[in-house]
Amino acid sequence: MKTQTFAALSVALLLSALQPAHAEDPAAQYPNKVIRLLVPFPAGGAVDAAARAVAARMSDDWKQPIVVDNKPGASGSIAAAELAHAPKDGYTLMTGVGTNTTILKVLKPTLPFDPMGFTPVSLIATFPNVLVVRPDLPAQNVDELIALAKANPGKYTFASSGYGSPLHLAGELFKIATGTDILHVPFTGSAPATAALLGGHVDMSFDTMPSIWASVQAGKLRALGVVSLQPTPAAPELPALTQRLPEFEVTSWQGILAPAGTPDAIVAKIAAEIRRVVSDPQFAKMMLETGAVMTADTPTEFAAFMAADRAKWEKVIREAGITVE
């Protein structure tokens, strides 16, 4: 009997050894079912459009559906809370932006989850922010705007997509960098903020190129510069405002995040696929026409990027005295 038991055990061990090494490796089989991508904004915006474009390319390559699930509201915390409770298997991902990660961490420290605790996968796009003014404002460039604001403290206004939003913080950073007093007028989103600017109800705003550029091209708004370190390839004629204001650099971004604890091998696989998609010259050119500059990095680089972004905005939030209940 002992001989038979030993023989059976030997056969079992031999068969186990002959199995492919990846038979029970989730990363080797990933993805083999539908992936859900949470987006913290309504459908139709710049972030949603970029997320859908990248997801469609990844889905085609992987032969698996990637369903974009829009979860707007509460400064992005609705989508973030859902990711916080999702399985750590790579089948629920989220489009991360400053609103629902780096800024949210500072503005709402009492949340029941850590917006900076997710697993960074990769950046996918950056969006140059543009300083725009109503056409009849007597300022043809940023120097004239600064002089106008300094000569009339509290008279002029800037619109934003909401209190504590990246567009609000861009305006506050501009005030800090220029020593000006400009009144903040928050709206419930970028679209109503732009409508107020087009209607002449506010004087200026800082918005992403995909949201504002059509109005600039139509002559309905005047662009004074792009809020970045270098001129953007999407509009090379616009001056980079950091040449005049070295501390005033604001670039909106979006990346892909996974739940905390997602296996490194799965994270690496998703990051490699994102890099393949956004590195395609035709795809990058198509997205640039919408104002999105496609980019990709490693999970480690993305983590460092987010940490720096958080530190930057924490300083602005503290200095401007911004609080959110």
N, C-alpha and C positions, 0 to 999 in steps of 0.2 A: 504493500500500500504506500509506504514511504517513497519507494522508487517511482510509482506512478504519479504521486503528488509532485515530486521533484521534477519529473519529466514535463508535467503539465505547466508548472511554473516556468520552466526553462523556455518552453514554446511561447508562453505569454510574453515573457521578457524579450524574446527574439522578435516577435511580431510587433511589439511596441517600438523596438529599435528601428525596425524597417519602415515605420510610418514616416511620412514627410515631416521635417522639423517644424513646419509652419502649420501643421494640421489644426492646432488649437491656438494659433497666434492671431488675435483679433486684428492686429495691424496688417498682417499678410492678406487677410480676407476683406479688409476695409477698402472701399465701401461696398456692402452687399445688400443695402436696403435704402429706403428714402432718407434723405438728409433734410432737416428743417433749419432754415436760416432766419433767425429773428432780426427784424429791422425796427429800430425804435422811433420811426417816423411814418407818417401816412404814405401811401403809394403815390408816385408821381414826382417826388422831389429829387434833388441831385443825389443824395445818399442812396435812396431807393433805386434809382436808375443805375448807378454804378454797381450796387450789390446784385441787381438782377442780371446785368450784363456779364459780370464775372461768374455768377452762379450758372448761367446758361452754358458758358464755355466749359466749365468744370463738369457739368452734367453730361454734356456731349462726349467728353473724353472718358469719363468714368462709366458711362452707360447706366447711370443711376439718377433718378429725379432729385433735384434740389428745390424744395418748395420754399419760396420766400413768404414769411409770415409777418405781416406788419403789426407791430404792437406799440402804437404811439401813446404818449401821455406821461405825465408826472416826471418831466425832465429826463425821460428815458429809463426811469427806474422800473417801469412795468416790464419791459423786455429784459432788463438786467435781473430782476427778481426771478423771472421764469428761467433764465439761464442758470441762476444760482441753484435751482432745484432740479435741473435736468440731469439725466444719467451721464456719467463720465465716459462716454463711449465714442464721442465724435459725431454722433448723429443729430445732435442739437448744437448749433453754432449761433453766434450773434455778430451783427455788424456793430463794432464798437466805435464810438466817436467821443470827443471830449465831453459832450453833454451827459452821457450815461456812464462815464468811467472817471477820467481824471478830474473833471470839474465837480461831478456829482459826489465824489469822495470828500471834497472839501466843503461843499455847500450843505451836505446832509450826512454828517458823521455818525448820526444815530440810526442809520438804516440797519435792518436786521441781517444784512449781508455786506460784504466788502466789494465795492465796485472796482477796486484795483486788485482783487484777489482771483480774478479769472485767469485762465491760461492764455497768454498772448500767442497768436499763431503768426500773423503777418499783417503789415500794412497792405492796403490795396490801392489807395488813391489819396491824393491831396488836392485841395481846391484853393486856389489863390483867392484871398479876400481883397475886395476892391473898395476904396473909399469913393463914394459917389455923393453928389450934391444935386439939389434941384437946379435946373438950368438958369434960373434968374438970380441965383445967389451970386453976389459980386466977388467971386473968388475963382480965378482961372487955374490956380495951382495951390499946392499945400501951404506954401509960405503965405500967400494972400489969405488963405482960410485961417491960419493961425493968427495972423495980424488982426483979422476981422473979429475972431473970437476973443482975443485979448483986449480989444478995444471995447467990447460989449459983453462983459461977464454975465452969464446966465441968460442972455437973450436968445442964443441959437440952440437948436435941439437936434438930437440924433435918435433915430428909430432903431429898435432891435426886435428880435423874434421872441423876446420874453425876458423877464427879470432873471438874471443869473445865467442866461444863455451865452454861448461863445460870442455872439454879435454884440451883446451887452458888454461883455468883458473887453472886447476889442475897443469899444468906445471909451471905456474907463482907462484902458492902457494908453490910448491916445491922449486923454486928458492929463494923465500922469507924465507922459513923455513931453508934452508941450506946455504944461503949466496953465492950461485953459480951464474955464468953467463953462461946460456945455450941458444942457439939461437932457437927461435920459427919458425917452418916451417908449415904454415897452408895449408890444403888441402880442397877440396870441400865436404868432408864427411869422415866417419870412414874407409870405404873400401879403397879409394885411399891412405889414410894415412898409413894403414896397409900394402898395397902393396909396398909403398915406403920403409917402415921399413924392409919388407921381402927382398926387393931388395938391401938392404944395403945403400940406399941413405940418410937415416937419422939414428940416433943412438938409439933413445928411444922414447917411447910414454906412455901415461897414457890412458888406454882404459877400457871399461867395459868387464867383464868376458865373456858374451855371444859372443862378437865380436872377442875376441883375444885368447880364451882358446884353441881352436882346433890347432892353430899354435904353442902354447906352448907345448901341448901334443905331437905334431909331431916333436918336437925338432927344429923347425924353428925359434923360439924366446926363449929367456930366461926370466923367470919371477923372479923378485927380491923381490916381496912382494905385499901384498894386502893393498890398501890405506884405511884402516878402523880401527876402535877402537879395534876390536877383529878379530882373524882369521875367515875366512868365512867357513861355513859348506860345501860350494861348492868345496873348495880346502883347507882342514884344514892343509895341509903341508906347506902352504905359511905363512911366518911370517907377522904379522900386523905391518906396518911401523910406526904407532904411538908409538910403544914401543921404537923406536929410535928417532922419530920426533913427539913429542906430538902435535904440531900445524898442522901437515900435515894429515888431515882426509878429504877424499873426497868420498862421496857415491852418485852415480847417483840414481835418484828416478823417479817414475811416479805415478800419482794419477788421480782421476777423479774430474773434475770441472764442474759446472753448471753455466748458466748465472746469473749475479747479480740479486737479487730479486726473485729467485726461492723459492717457499714456503717451509718453514722449514719442514713441514710434508713430502713433496716429497723428499727433501734432506735426511731426516732421513731414509726413506724407501729404497732409493738407497744405502745408507751407510750400512744399515743392511744386504742387499742382498750381497754387496761386502764382508762384513765380513763373511757371511755364505760360500761364494765361496772359498775365500782364506784360510779359516780356515780348509778346508777339507784336512786331512793328505795326502791322495793319490794325490790330485791335487798339493799340495805344494811340495811333493816329485818329481813329474813329472817336475814341473817348475824349481826346484832346479838343476836338471840335465842339464838344459839349462843355468844355472848361475843366474837365477832370484830368489831372496829371497822374497817370497810372504808375505805381511803384510797388516794390515788394522787398521784404527783408527777412531775416531769420527770426525765429521766436525770441532769441536772446536780444537781438537788436531792437525788436519791437517793444520788449519789456523796458529796455533802457530809454527808448523814445518816450514811452508813456510816463515813466518816472520823471523825466525832465519836464514834460508837459504839465504834469501835476504840480511840480515845484514852482514853475513859472506862474501858473494861474493862482496858486495859493497865495503867492506874494501880492498879486494884483487884488485878489478878493479881500485880503486883510487890509491892504493900504486903502482901498476904496470903501471899506466898511460895509461890504455886501453881506447880508444875511438872508437866509430863507427858512421859514418856519417848517 
